[in-house]
Amino acid sequence: MSGKVITGDDGFVELKRTSLEYSLQTSLDPSDVNTGRKRFSVEGISESVITGDRIEISTVDGSTLELVSGHSYPDGSWFVHVDPAGGMRLFSSFDDSLTGKVGDAKTLVAPSSTKAIQIKARNTTYRPLAKVRDFEFTTNRELIQTETLGSKFKEQYENGLIQGQGTLNCFWEHRYLMSDPDTRQAIKPEFAAYLARLILRLDQGCDFEGRFFMFREEANSSNNCWWECEAQITNCGINVPAGGVVETRIEFVTTGRIRLKTGNIPGYLLQESTDFLLQESGDKLFLEDDGT
């Protein structure tokens, strides 16, 4: 009897940006918006939002969000570019938000009066994590005493709590270069620099959703096998050797349910360009399909 031995060459990591239930509560003043430069800023944004985030901006009282020209709703969702001074520009696509060009940004309008708003990360797309050298994922079951708990809690916890933790070792990269083949791809991957910035995010936490593949073939392959979880960054270390390759080590712990899955990959990637038609739901439209 023979079987296939799995090697680490088929490993793969995908991340989804999220802020879970965290949101930034702030105010938008007419003076905060520079319509000529298509740029606006609000207090506390530099500690809450990272370039490339898809954010949802909404008014607290349900009134019209006066910010994007032609948008007459109490909320809206766009990709954001944050400059070093904390100014933001809004874009329709993730790719455009990375470069942050003024010409590609949404045209803005100044609000008629000060608006109380909240900003929350609302991403629906998993993106591949680039330049991963290796990763490790560990699960354990923590048994707790349930004698003093009520019946509801005893039923929930008597079998123990499943916890997970892991590490990611990546070659360091923090921006796209025109000479980098990743720049020409339809789907831009995440870099380890995003996770390094994530641990510094104060108001919206350092959460992400991850898929850690032990083996991955095509999206509809029955051989796919991966861990899927919600997680939080706990430690980030960067090694800068003289004459060597700069690497970073990311440590994380799980914060929700952990699943070990096999088979088809649901909602593989969300379409953001016309180059590929990629599924967002469970319908089987895979990367390999050319739309014909």
Summary of the structure (lengths in Angstrom):
residues: 292
radius of gyration: 21.3
end to end distance: 41.5
largest distance: 74.5
contacts: 816
relative contact order: 0.17
helix: 12%
strand: 38%
